[in-house]
Amino acid sequence: MNEPVKFFEYDSKLKRKLKEKYRMRDRDFDRIKVLNKKQKCILMKVLEDRLKATSYVGILTVGKNTIQILPKISKYGGEQDIIRNLLFMLSYTRKLKIKETEISELCRKKENRFFEIFIYLFAKNLNETMKQNFYKNYSFFSDNLSFIRGKILFNENLRKNLARKHKVHCRFSEFTENILLNQIFRYTVFLLLRITGDPENYSLLKQLEFILSDVSLERIRVEDFSKVHLNRLSRYLEPLVQLSKLFITHGTIQLFHGKLETFSFVFDMEELFEEFVAEFIKRHKSQLLPSGTEVKSQDKTKKLVDSPEPLFTIKPDILINSKGKKLIIDTKYKMLNPEDRRYGVSQADMYQMLAYSVKHGCKQAVLLYPEHLKIKTPPTPYVIQFNESEVKVYIKAIPLDIDLLHEQHVLLDKLKPICALIHLS
């Protein structure tokens, strides 16, 4: 594997330079286009003369080359600071269950190798879980048997066994480890063994491969996760299921004759920023908002069109309700143009904020950006007047390039006046 090609979000590099320094070939750029199609989004823009990063961060493997894309969420640009902040943000989401106290140690242990940290978390925790409690459950089967077991399927029996009187078609249950949940783990282990370059991770995954050897290896797709239903006895496996889903949902893997040909493991910073801000406000609600305040993310209770039938669900990122006073916060992870007289705020975003405000009866709304993307915010809100009423839309920004692990108070100080806008409603 060649030296990793390092990008920051929204940065670009000339194809000519990539070919000279990293020996990338035209087929590698074509493989990135294929990954874009498979993921149904633009992981990286393959332009005529250059390769350009977008809001997606993580790693892409194409042929013999690995591309690492990191967000600019560190004032110093050091990988350790960036990865620590990224893990901190992910710890506030449903994507990753990790204690804040573990973040620095993991960065040190895995030498800031972002992807290997995720593999280690999965392999170590699944190993410990399987050794303590290998989860089994009842699974239903139907088969032609020489004896009656479970329930006879009469229609199937007539169709298949009319001339075979010694057979009976039955549906029966069996207490087994070969269930969908364990098949998901087996498939995840199978994939990660072909990707990891860390000896400790490889050893942990080989142990898991042995433990799961009696579980059939089935190809797992994203839609299979909707079939997993955890009960009170299996709820402890939820973080591991989420990690498996993370690898399979955010990763795109193509194997050619058993060898890795292309792979991607990426996060959309737009989605991560939205989820992080919402969960951060929820967890620190007592410090930011009056008692009894309700904070909802992606509220789906309103439709844009009321008649002749309700149509077009509108979903503000964050809806805050304090005894009838409401505040809408919509996150935008994008670069603005400080030279533009509108500060780069798009007309579509303003229409969106008006729709949210009208439908939810809200007079105060906030478009919230990350400061590190060269954000310059207007000193006063935009005022939208309609039907003898008005909506004030504030353009605000919060820092992500601080030490999020140890300087949460800075983020809280930035969010306090934003959340306080609810008192103006």
N, C-alpha and C positions, 0 to 999 in steps of 0.2 A: 504494500500500500504506500502511495506517495505521501509526501508532506501535505497535511491538510491545507486546503485553500480557505483562507479566513476572510469573511465579510462581516460588516456591520449592517444592520437594517438600512435599507434604502441606498446603500453604497453600490457602486458599479466598478467593474474592471474590464479592461479591453480584452477581447478574445485573443488578440495577438500576444499580449503579455502572458495570458494564462497558458497558451500553447508553448511559449518559450520557457517559462519558469516551472510550470507544473506538468508539462507534456500532455495537456488536455487535447483531445482530438475532436473533430467535427461530430463524431458519433456520440461523444459525451454530451455535447449540447443538445443533440437529438434526443438522448435519453432523458434529459431534463424536461424537454417538451412532452415526452411520454408520461413522465411523472405528473406534470401539470394536468394532463388529460385524465389520468387515473384518479387524482385527488379532486378533480373538478374545481380547481382554483389555480392561481398563479403563484407557485412557490418561489420561482425566480423568473424574471423576464429575460428571454433569450432574444436580444435585439440583433440587428444586422452586424454591428461591430463590437458589441459588448454584452456582458452578463450583468444583470442588475438585481439586487435583492429587493424584496418587498417588506411587508409587515410580518412575514413568517420568519421565525427563528428556530434554530435546531441544527440538525445535520442531514445532509444528502450524500449518499454514496452512489456514484455512477462509474461503473467499470473499476478502474484502479484508483480513482480519485475520491477523496472525501471532502465535502464542502461544509464548513462550519459557519453558521450565521448567528451572530449574537446581537442582542439589543444594546442600545447606547445608555443603559441604565447604571452608569457609573461615571462620576466626575473625572476619575483618573484613567478610565479605559482599561483597567487591568482585568484579566479574565476571572480572577478569583472574586473580585468585587461584583462583577456582572453576574456570574453564576450564583453567587450567594444571594443577590437581590432577586434573581429569577426564581430560585428555589423558595425564597420567602414569599413571593407573590403566588406561586403555585400552591404553597401550604395553606393559603386562604381559600382555595377553590376545591371543588369536588374531584379534581384531577389527581391530587396527590395528598396522601395523609402522612405528614411528617412533623415532628416536633421542632419548634424553633431552636431548641438546645442542640439538636442533631445537625443542623445545617452547616455550621463551621467545621465540625469534625468530619462530615462527609466530604466537603470540599478538599480538606487536607488529605484525607485517606485516599481519595481517588484522583488526587492531583488536578482538581478542577476539570476533569473530563466529564462533561455534562451528561452525556448519554450513559456512560458506565455507572454513574451515580444512580440512575433510574434502574438499570439492570441489577445492581447490587441490592437496592431496596426490595425489589421484587424477589430475587433469588434467596436472599437471607431470610426474609420474613416467611416466604412460602416453605422453605426448608424447615424452619422452626415449627411452623404450624402443622405440616404434614407429619413430622415426627411425634408431635404431641397428640394430634387428633386428625387422622386421615378420614375425611368426611365421606360417608357412603349414604345412599338413599335408595328408595324403591324406584325401579325403572320398569316400564311396561313393555312386554314383547308379545308378538303373535307368531305362532309356528305350528307346523304339522308334527304332532307327537304320536307316540305309540301308546300313550296313556292320557287320561283326562287330568289336566292341570289348570286350575283357575276357572275361567269361564269359556264354555264352548261357543264359538262363533258359527252359528248354524248356517247362515248364508254362504260363508266361505267354505264351510265343511261340505255342503251340497255341491258347490261348484268345483272343488278340488279333489274331493275324496269319494265321489260317487262309485268309482270302480276300485277304490282302495279301502276296503272295510276295516283294515287293521290300523288305519290312521284316523286321527281326530284333530281338527284345527281349533286351537285354543288361544285365548288371550290370558296372560298371567303376569304377575309381578315378581321381581327378584331384587333382593337387597344386595346391591352391587356398588363397586367403586367406579364402574364404567358408565358414568353419568355425564351430562353436558358440562356441568361445572368443572369436573376434572379433565374433560376433553379440552376445554378452553385453556386450562393450565398446561396440559401436555403440549398443545400446539404452540403456545407462547414460548415454552422452554425449547421446543424444536427450532423455532425461528431465532431465538436469542443466541443459541449455541453457534449459529452460523454467522453471527454478527459481532459478538463480543471479542475484544482483543485484550481483555484483562484476565490474567491467570486465576485470580481468586474468584472472579465471576464465573469463569469457565468451569472451575472445580465445583462450585455450588450448583451450577446448572446440570452438570453430569450426575451429581447426587440426586437431583430432582428427576432426571431422566430415568434413573434406576428405580426410584420410589414409584414413579408413575408408569412403569413398564407394562403393567397389566391393563392400562387404560388405552383404548384404541386411539390411534393418531388420526384425527379428522381435521379437514381444513375448516377453520372457523372464520366466519364472515361477521361484519359489524352487526348485521340484523340478528345474529344468533344470541347476542347479549340480551335482547328483549325477551327471550324465552327463559332466561334465568330468573327464578323467583326464590329469593332467600327468605327463610323462615327464622323463627327465634333461635333455632338450633344451629343455623348456618350463617347468622348475621355477622359473626366474627370474620368471615371471609370477604366481606364487602370491599375493604381497601385493596385486597389482592385482585379481586375481580375488576375494580376500577383501573388498577395498574395494567392488567392484561388488556383491558379495553383501550387504554392509552396507547399501548404498543401497536395494537391492531388497527385502531381508528386513525391515529395520527401517523402511523407508519405505513408505507407502501413497499411491499417486498416482492421481488420477482426472482425466482430461482431458475437457473438454467443448468440442467443436468446435475442438480443438487448443489450448485455453487451460486453464491450471491452475485447477482448482476446489477440490480439497482435497489436502493433502499432510501427511505426518507422517514425522519422522525422529527416532526415540526409542530410548533404552536403558532397560532395566529395571535399576535400581540393585541390586536383589536378586541378579540374575544377575552383574552386573559386580562386586559386592562379593565374591561367592563365588569367581569366577575370579581376581580380583586377589589375594586372600589366598593361594589355592593356588599361584599362579605366583610370588608374592613369596617364599613359604617355599621353594619349589623352587630359585629363583635364589640365595637366600641360605642354602641348606642348611648350608654349611660353617660359618656363623656361628651357626646356631641349633640344630643337631642333631649327634649323634656321627657320625663317619665310617662309611660303609656303610649309613646309614639310607635307607630307601625311602619316598618320598612319592608317594601316588596320589591323584588327584582323581576323584570320581564312580566309585568302584570298584563293579563289577557282579558280583562273583564269588559273592555270597551271595543266597539266596532266603529269604523269610520263612517259607514253608511248605515242609516237606521231603517229606511224603507225603500222599496216595498218589502225588503227583508234585510236583516243585519248582514253586512258584508265587510270584509277587509279588517281583520283584527289589528289593532295598534298596540304596540308593546314598548312603553317607555322603559329604559334600562333600570331606573330606580324611581320608585314612587314613595314619597314620605308623607304620612298622614298623621297629624297631631291634633286630635279633637276637632276635626273638620278643616283645619288649616293644612294646605297641601303644597308640596314642593316636588318638582320633577327635575331629575338630574339625568342627562343623557351623555354618555362618554363617547369621545371621538379620539381615536388613536391615529392622528394624521398630522402631517406637517402643514403649517400655515405660512402665508406669505406676509411678513411684517411690513412690506412696502405697499401692500394693497390697501386701499382706503377702507375696505371692508374687513381688513385684517385676515383675509383669506377665508372667512366664514362663507360657506356655500349657501346659495339661495334655497336649495333643497333641504338643508338642515333647518333653516328658519321656518319653512313650510311645515316640516315635521314637528318642530317644537310648538307651533301654533295649533296643529291638530291635537297633539297631546294635551295641551293646556285647555283648549275648548272642551274636549270630551271629558276631561277629569275635573273641570271647574277649578282650574289652578291659575293663579295670577303671577306666580314666580316660577321661572324655569332657568336651568343652568346647562350650558354646553361645557363639558369638562374635558380638558386636554392634558396630556403630560408635558411638563415644562421642558424636558430635555430635547423635544423636537422643534427647538427654536420658536417657541410660542411667545407671541407678544399679544397681550390681551387689552381690549379697549377699557378706559377708565370708568365708563358709564354703561348701563345696560341698553340694549336695543328695546325700544318700546313699540309694540304692535297694538294699534287701536282698532276695535271692531265693535259694532253694536253698542256704542256708548260705554264700552268697557275697554280694558287694556291688559296686555300681558307684557311683563318685563322679562327679557331673555338676557341673562348674564353670561359672559364669556370668561371662564376661569381656568386656571391650570394648577396642577399639583406636582411636586417633585418626585421622580422615581429614581433619580441618580444620586440620592443620599445613601447612607448605610441604613437600609430599611430595617435590618435586624436590630440595630442598636440605637437608631434615631427615629423611632416611631413617633416620638413627641413632636418632631418637626412636621410630619404628615398630619398629625392631629391638629396642630396649630393652623395648618393651611385649610383643613376641612371645617374647623369650627365656624369661621365667618360665613362659609358657604352654606352649611346646615342652618345657620342662624337666620338665613333669608326666609325661612318658613314663618318667622314671627311677623313678616311684612305682609303676609297673605290676609 
